[in-house]
Amino acid sequence: MSNVPADLKYTDEHEWVHADGDGTLVVGITDHAQNTLGDIVFLELPQVGKRVKAGDAIGVVESVKAASDIYSPLTGEVVAINTDAADAPEEVNSDAYGVWLFKIKLAAGASTDHLLDAAAYEKLIG
């Protein structure tokens, strides 16, 4: 059974989202995603200041098996990236929910209503 923390929101593209106390939203990839990908060897993260729309491909995660796009779960602006994760991408395999990839500040009028809760994500990944 995959590890799916109840306090996070999820996308059907296997990203997790957590509301930070400062109004930004923290994004990473799920345990299911890292497990499916295998040993992660490279992360390409979006640029700080990039304006993104929900569903945009904004980064890449590469493993020994495959490369996969990272999609923005939200519409807004990238306000931070985790350079430590880019420098040590294998850490995502060790702790998918402890290693965030980027932070987004929501655009005016954008919402998180389309994100899945833990139960819906567990159903998705079966």
N, C-alpha and C positions, 0 to 999 in steps of 0.2 A: 504494500500500500504506500502510495506517495505521501510525503509530508506536506500538508496543506494547512498552515496556520489560520485560525479562525479570524484573527484581527486584521487580515489583509484583504484587499480586493484583487481581482484577477482579470486577465483578458483571455480570449480564446486563442491568442497567439502565444500564450504561456509567459506573459510578464506578470509580475506582482506590483501592486501599488500600495503605498502607505502614506497617510497624511502626516507630515511633519508638523511640529507645533508652530512653526513660523509661517504657515500658509502655503508652503511648497509641498509638492508630492514627490516622494522618493520612489524610484522605479528600479527593479531588478528582474532577473529571469527566475522562473520557478525551479524547484527541486526536480519536478518532472522533466522540465526542459533540459537541465544539465545532465540528468540521468540518461535521457534519450540521446543527447549529443555525444556523451562520453567525455574523454579528457579534453578540456578546453585549453587551447594553446594561444589564442589571440582574441582580443576585443578591440573593435573599432567603435569608439563612442562619438556621439554628436558634438558639435562645437557649442561652447557656451555662447548664449545670445541668439542661437538659431530658433526661429519661430517654426513651430511644427503643428500639424493637424493630426488628430486622432487617426491612426491607421497608416500614417506615413512610415516608410522604412527609413530609419535614421541612424542605424548602426549595424554592425555585423559581429556575430560571435562565431569563431572558428574552432572546431575540434579536430582531433585526429581523423574523425570519420566524415565530417561535413562542415559546410559553412551555412549559416542561417541568418536571415535578417533579424534585426531587433526593431520592433515597431513602437511608435509612440502610442501609448494608451490614451493620451489626452491631447487636447488642443491648448497650446500655450507657448511658453518660451523656456528653453533649456537654460537654467540658471547655475548649474554646477555639474561637473562630471567627477567620477571617482578615479583619479589618476592612479591610485594604489591598485585598483582592480585591473586597470590597463597594463600596469607593470607586472602584476602577478595574477594572470587570468585563471590559473589553476585553483585559486582561492574560491572561485565560484563553485567548483565541484565540491569543495570541503564544506561550504556553508552558503548555500544559494540564497537564504533569507537574511544572512548577516552581511553579505557583500552587495551593496547597492551599486548601480551603474551610472545613473544620472538623476537630476532633480528638475522638475518642471513647475513653473508658476502658471496656474491656469489663466487662460485668456478670459476677458470679460464675457460673461454669458455662457462660458463652457462649464460642463459639469462632469461628475463622475458616475452619473446615474446608469450608464450603459455597462459599467464594470460588473463582473460576476462576484458573488460572495463565495465563501469557501465551499459550501454545499453544492452550489451550481458548478464550480470548477471541478470538484471531485467527481461529479456526474459526467462532466465533459471528458475527463481523462480516464474514466471508467476504472 
